[in-house]
Amino acid sequence: MSQPRLTLQDLYDGNQRFMHGNEPSNIDRHVRIDKQEPPFLLFNCADSRLPGSLVFSVPLGNIFSSANIANQFNEQDLNTKSVLSFAVDNLKVDHIIVMGHYGCGGVAAAIASPPKGDISAAGITIHEYIAPIRRIYQTTERPEIASYREAKAPIPVEDPANEDHDYRFIAYSRDPALYSTARALVEENVRAQVARIATSELMTEKFNSPDLSATGVFIHGFVYELETGQVYDLGVSVGRPGIVPHMPFPRAP
Ligand SMILES: [Zn+2]
């Protein structure tokens, strides 16, 4: 017997159970093994402190997911592009969710200055990968970020003289301006990914399709608070014009 198709309200209810430690103690593996019909696609960060789809505490078979550093989507990246294509075209998901998280190291590293001089191959790879977030930091007009950027000298990536200059401490800096900047950039990064998905070739085709089933596809931007387990909505949902889904998640503070 197939399970009832879950909605955003079910995700919200599941997140409430997760936050309060009321999630079922055993994962129910009694799902269909011949086919998956998930209503949700989740793009989230690879951070080990972010328990991915577990934050929604819904049965297996409901969330198709993809994780990378700082929950990015890029049409030039075959990985994220194929995940989106398969989820939308084959699995017919109803909701595409980009979920960032406060305290994201990938986002914090984009605030630090690019490294100069000798840098390892691994370091180069990561800095190339987060380059799109660095561009958001350098160009956004979001007040918290713009005022910080204009007032401060660039932060060296690794400055042994001051741990606040290390990207690992930027995310939870004791400097209130830097702390707010890091949180705001997490949100702006999610907004940028939602916009990128919405304007991708695949979604543009879907939103313009006469196929009525395409009306059910929405893209949402969420952010997760590591300390509390709460998922917030950023109010940037996108769908076919004129259709607004009910959003049970509270807006980000
Ligand atoms: Zn992260």
Boltz pocket constraint, residues with backbone or C-beta under 6 A from the ligand:
constraints:
  - pocket:
      binder: B
      contacts: [[A, 45], [A, 46], [A, 47], [A, 68], [A, 69], [A, 70], [A, 71], [A, 101], [A, 103], [A, 104], [A, 105], [A, 106], [A, 107]]
      max_distance: 6.0
